[in-house]
Amino acid sequence: MLNKYARAFFTRVLTPFAAFLLRRGVSPDAVTLVGTAGVVAGALAFYPRGQFFWGTVVITLFVFSDLVDGNMARQMGRSSRWGAFLDSTLDRVADGAVFGGLALWYAGDGDNLTLCAVTLFCLASGQVVSYTKARGEAIGLPVDVNGLVERSERLVITLVLCGLSGFHRTFGVPGIQYLLPVALWVVAAGSFVTLIQRVVTVRREAAEADAASPPAGREQRSGV
């Protein structure tokens, strides 16, 4: 839901900025690279030190590049397979940095191995959720399901509650320091449900495809 409506809203808002960058000769790939570098730097420079508020501010500024680069490509009329591959690959890098930075905090000064484990589960499950859709589509299945918690929801829940939790550490606002743990548990549970939804969908679609056109032999499993 967030992916559908939020993207439509921010696409309209960011269209003038995307047009401005194009007039200045900036390429969509450059925006993708700079945006990912900004997210990674913000996450790994601030989160492991417990600076959740400023880290979230920096990450949020750069995370919108994910919408700007696509907008630029559409305005140019040159959407490409390479651009889609680069964008998707660097999204995984950015997500890994966000949850990796939080895991480093809980493994260090945050001193909470349970939440460190939950954060690592969020990191791993998010990558696997994306992989299930990509792998299903690679073998010719539509994977016609979005799931409970997609990447947009994972980022919004984590960044918003992490930023609010940072008010406690940065400005001394009481009563909100527990928002980040709540966010991580919610994202972990939602990612698990989404993974199950996609696996069940792929299993059903594969059975239907095999029944309609039985395969000549079992496909070799990839170790990649």
Secondary structure, 3 states (H helix, E strand, C coil): CHHHHHHHHHHHHHHHHHHHHHHCCCCHHHHHHHHHHHHHHHHHHHHHHCCHHHHHHHHHHHHCHHHHHHHHHHHHCCCCHHHHHHHHHHHHHHHHHHHHHHHHHHHCCCCCHHHHHHHHHHHHHHHHHHHHHHHHHHCCCCCCCCCCCCHHHHHHHHHHHHHHHHHHHHHCCCCCCCHHHHHHHHHHHHHHHHHHHHHHHHHHHHHHHHHHCCCCCCCCCCCC
